[in-house]
């Protein structure tokens, strides 16, 4: 197993644990409606399978998209082993909030800093 594969594996394990711990909280939050913000006109917002910037991209959301159905936001907390192996940049990005959204019938995670309330 390569070092990169091990890092990704550890990140996935930590994220799954975080998701399991917050699933009940997300289910309790009311549905929100979001619009994309802060994405340049020549770029897209990546919807990902887990709340992590290195995870699989499920869809590209245009910078002018509105009406994204929101299902709650979390701030992932990496486990200690993962945290100890992260660089300073990775640690800074590891605690950024992510929101679960639905866009055109697909659900996934987007970085919360690219969302604003819609309507």
NUTI-814222 format. One record per residue (C-alpha): residue in three letters; residue number from 0; x, y, z. Coordinates in Angstrom, 1 decimal. Last residue first. Layout:
# residues N
+------+-----+--------+--------+--------+
! type ! seq !     px !     py !     pz !
+------+-----+--------+--------+--------+
!  ALA ! NUM !      X !      Y !      Z !
...
+------+-----+--------+--------+--------+
***
This chain:
# residues 119
+------+-----+--------+--------+--------+
! type ! seq !     px !     py !     pz !
+------+-----+--------+--------+--------+
!  UNK ! 118 !  -34.8 !   33.0 !   -1.2 !
!  UNK ! 117 !  -31.5 !   31.2 !   -1.6 !
!  UNK ! 116 !  -29.2 !   31.2 !    1.5 !
!  UNK ! 115 !  -25.5 !   31.3 !    0.5 !
!  UNK ! 114 !  -23.2 !   28.4 !   -0.5 !
!  UNK ! 113 !  -19.5 !   28.3 !   -1.6 !
!  UNK ! 112 !  -18.0 !   28.6 !    1.9 !
!  UNK ! 111 !  -20.1 !   25.5 !    2.8 !
!  UNK ! 110 !  -17.8 !   23.2 !    0.8 !
!  UNK ! 109 !  -20.0 !   20.8 !   -1.1 !
!  UNK ! 108 !  -21.3 !   17.3 !   -0.2 !
!  UNK ! 107 !  -23.5 !   14.9 !   -2.2 !
!  UNK ! 106 !  -27.0 !   14.3 !   -3.5 !
!  UNK ! 105 !  -28.1 !   13.9 !   -7.0 !
!  UNK ! 104 !  -31.6 !   14.7 !   -8.2 !
!  UNK ! 103 !  -30.7 !   17.9 !  -10.2 !
!  UNK ! 102 !  -28.8 !   19.2 !   -7.2 !
!  UNK ! 101 !  -29.2 !   17.9 !   -3.7 !
!  UNK ! 100 !  -27.1 !   19.2 !   -0.9 !
!  UNK !  99 !  -25.0 !   18.0 !    2.1 !
!  UNK !  98 !  -23.0 !   20.8 !    3.5 !
!  UNK !  97 !  -19.4 !   21.0 !    4.4 !
!  UNK !  96 !  -17.7 !   23.1 !    7.1 !
!  UNK !  95 !  -13.9 !   23.6 !    7.2 !
!  UNK !  94 !  -12.0 !   21.6 !    9.8 !
!  UNK !  93 !   -9.8 !   19.5 !    7.6 !
!  UNK !  92 !   -8.6 !   22.5 !    5.5 !
!  UNK !  91 !   -6.4 !   24.0 !    8.2 !
!  UNK !  90 !   -5.1 !   20.5 !    9.1 !
!  UNK !  89 !   -4.3 !   19.7 !    5.4 !
!  UNK !  88 !   -2.4 !   23.0 !    5.1 !
!  UNK !  87 !   -0.4 !   22.2 !    8.3 !
!  UNK !  86 !    0.5 !   18.8 !    7.0 !
!  UNK !  85 !   -1.5 !   15.8 !    8.2 !
!  UNK !  84 !    0.0 !   12.6 !    9.9 !
!  UNK !  83 !   -0.9 !   13.5 !   13.4 !
!  UNK !  82 !   -4.5 !   14.5 !   12.4 !
!  UNK !  81 !   -5.1 !   11.1 !   10.8 !
!  UNK !  80 !   -4.0 !    9.2 !   13.9 !
!  UNK !  79 !   -6.0 !   11.6 !   16.1 !
!  UNK !  78 !   -9.3 !   11.1 !   14.2 !
!  UNK !  77 !  -10.3 !   13.8 !   11.7 !
!  UNK !  76 !  -13.2 !   16.1 !   12.9 !
!  UNK !  75 !  -15.5 !   17.0 !   10.0 !
!  UNK !  74 !  -17.4 !   20.3 !   10.3 !
!  UNK !  73 !  -21.0 !   19.5 !    9.4 !
!  UNK !  72 !  -23.9 !   21.0 !    7.4 !
!  UNK !  71 !  -27.5 !   20.0 !    6.9 !
!  UNK !  70 !  -29.8 !   18.6 !    4.3 !
!  UNK !  69 !  -29.8 !   21.4 !    1.8 !
!  UNK !  68 !  -31.9 !   21.5 !   -1.4 !
!  UNK !  67 !  -30.0 !   23.5 !   -4.1 !
!  UNK !  66 !  -32.4 !   26.1 !   -5.4 !
!  UNK !  65 !  -29.9 !   28.2 !   -7.3 !
!  UNK !  64 !  -27.0 !   27.5 !   -9.6 !
!  UNK !  63 !  -25.1 !   30.5 !  -11.0 !
!  UNK !  62 !  -21.6 !   29.0 !  -10.5 !
!  UNK !  61 !  -22.5 !   25.8 !  -12.2 !
!  UNK !  60 !  -22.6 !   22.5 !  -10.2 !
!  UNK !  59 !  -20.2 !   19.8 !  -11.2 !
!  UNK !  58 !  -21.3 !   16.3 !  -10.1 !
!  UNK !  57 !  -20.1 !   13.2 !   -8.1 !
!  UNK !  56 !  -16.5 !   14.2 !   -7.6 !
!  UNK !  55 !  -14.7 !   11.5 !   -5.5 !
!  UNK !  54 !  -13.0 !   12.7 !   -2.4 !
!  UNK !  53 !   -9.9 !   14.9 !   -2.2 !
!  UNK !  52 !  -11.7 !   18.0 !   -0.9 !
!  UNK !  51 !  -13.4 !   16.1 !    1.9 !
!  UNK !  50 !  -17.0 !   16.0 !    2.9 !
!  UNK !  49 !  -17.9 !   12.6 !    1.3 !
!  UNK !  48 !  -19.2 !   11.8 !   -2.2 !
!  UNK !  47 !  -18.3 !   15.2 !   -3.6 !
!  UNK !  46 !  -20.2 !   18.0 !   -5.4 !
!  UNK !  45 !  -17.7 !   20.1 !   -7.2 !
!  UNK !  44 !  -18.6 !   23.8 !   -7.6 !
!  UNK !  43 !  -17.8 !   24.9 !  -11.2 !
!  UNK !  42 !  -15.4 !   27.4 !  -12.9 !
!  UNK !  41 !  -15.5 !   30.0 !  -15.7 !
!  UNK !  40 !  -18.0 !   32.2 !  -14.0 !
!  UNK !  39 !  -16.0 !   32.3 !  -10.8 !
!  UNK !  38 !  -17.3 !   30.5 !   -7.8 !
!  UNK !  37 !  -17.9 !   32.7 !   -4.7 !
!  UNK !  36 !  -21.6 !   31.9 !   -4.4 !
!  UNK !  35 !  -23.9 !   28.9 !   -5.2 !
!  UNK !  34 !  -27.5 !   29.2 !   -4.0 !
!  UNK !  33 !  -29.0 !   27.3 !   -1.1 !
!  UNK !  32 !  -32.3 !   26.1 !    0.1 !
!  UNK !  31 !  -32.6 !   24.6 !    3.6 !
!  UNK !  30 !  -34.3 !   21.5 !    4.9 !
!  UNK !  29 !  -34.8 !   21.6 !    8.6 !
!  UNK !  28 !  -32.2 !   20.0 !   10.8 !
!  UNK !  27 !  -33.1 !   16.8 !   12.7 !
!  UNK !  26 !  -31.7 !   14.4 !   10.1 !
!  UNK !  25 !  -28.4 !   16.2 !   10.2 !
!  UNK !  24 !  -28.1 !   15.8 !   14.0 !
!  UNK !  23 !  -28.8 !   12.0 !   13.7 !
!  UNK !  22 !  -26.1 !   11.6 !   11.0 !
!  UNK !  21 !  -23.5 !   13.5 !   13.0 !
!  UNK !  20 !  -21.7 !   10.6 !   14.7 !
!  UNK !  19 !  -21.9 !    8.4 !   11.6 !
!  UNK !  18 !  -20.6 !   11.2 !    9.4 !
!  UNK !  17 !  -17.6 !   11.8 !   11.7 !
!  UNK !  16 !  -16.8 !    8.1 !   11.8 !
!  UNK !  15 !  -17.0 !    7.8 !    8.0 !
!  UNK !  14 !  -14.8 !   10.9 !    7.7 !
!  UNK !  13 !  -12.1 !    9.4 !    9.9 !
!  UNK !  12 !  -12.1 !    6.1 !    8.0 !
!  UNK !  11 !  -12.0 !    8.0 !    4.7 !
!  UNK !  10 !   -9.1 !   10.1 !    5.8 !
!  UNK !   9 !   -7.2 !    7.0 !    7.0 !
!  UNK !   8 !   -7.7 !    5.3 !    3.6 !
!  UNK !   7 !   -6.7 !    8.5 !    1.7 !
!  UNK !   6 !   -3.5 !    8.7 !    3.8 !
!  UNK !   5 !   -2.8 !    5.0 !    3.3 !
!  UNK !   4 !   -3.3 !    5.3 !   -0.4 !
!  UNK !   3 !   -0.9 !    8.2 !   -0.6 !
!  UNK !   2 !    1.7 !    6.3 !    1.5 !
!  UNK !   1 !    1.5 !    3.4 !   -1.0 !
!  UNK !   0 !    0.0 !    0.0 !    0.0 !
+------+-----+--------+--------+--------+
***
